[in-house]
Amino acid sequence: MNFRPGLSLLIILSFLMIPVFGEDLTKIYGSIPKNGINQVTLDNSANDKEAVVVFKEMNWPIPFAVYLAPHQTGVLKLPSESYQVYYTLGRGWNVAEKRFHSEPEYYMMTGVFNPAETGLIHEEKLRPARVVDDTWDPDAYVPSTYGEKIDYAEWKWAESTIPLYQNTGSPDTRVPVDESDFPLS
């Protein structure tokens, strides 16, 4: 008979626990886009150090940054914009100083990163949509295809991975930078 209060309590507890178990990435600076369609995996799985990844959108002065624990990966949904990507590795991230306490390393990814143009690109065609031509006259309409054309809507998105370590056997896509050149310093 006391099924409803128990169910309500279970639902409330699950909402409290979902953020704890479901988020690998933690926002530490800026405003992370919420409306992106491109899936970007940040891979820190081969590092014993913590990582902070900074995305600086081209022609926009305010970057955003996310934190990854050692040996973790995280997924972001990013819009199709162009970014310069920086990251730092170290131990003991200090939020107030925006730097690691010990063993900091600073890197910049070579080239401009556009999440819609890298990795596995998905081009999906949605069902056909009938579009009425500008010259269509509803009074003169005879049941046929007069005045109509079929337009297949397309949707394009991509999945990519940013490794935060040197890939063995592949060219290095990162360049060491000085702490003063890091966007959060």
Sequence and secondary structure as in RCSB ss.txt:
>XXXX:A:sequence
MNFRPGLSLLIILSFLMIPVFGEDLTKIYGSIPKNGINQVTLDNSANDKEAVVVFKEMNWPIPFAVYLAPHQTGV
LKLPSESYQVYYTLGRGWNVAEKRFHSEPEYYMMTGVFNPAETGLIHEEKLRPARVVDDTWDPDAYVPSTYGEKI
DYAEWKWAESTIPLYQNTGSPDTRVPVDESDFPLS
>XXXX:A:secstr
  HHHHHHHHHHHHHHHHHHHH S EEEES   SS  EEEEEE TT SSEEEEEEEETT S  EEEEE TT EEE
EEE S  EEEEEEEEEEEETTTTEEEEEEEEEEESS B TTSSSEEEEEEEEEEEEE TT  GGG  SSSTTEEE
EEEEEEEEEEEEESS  TTS   EEE  GGGSTT 
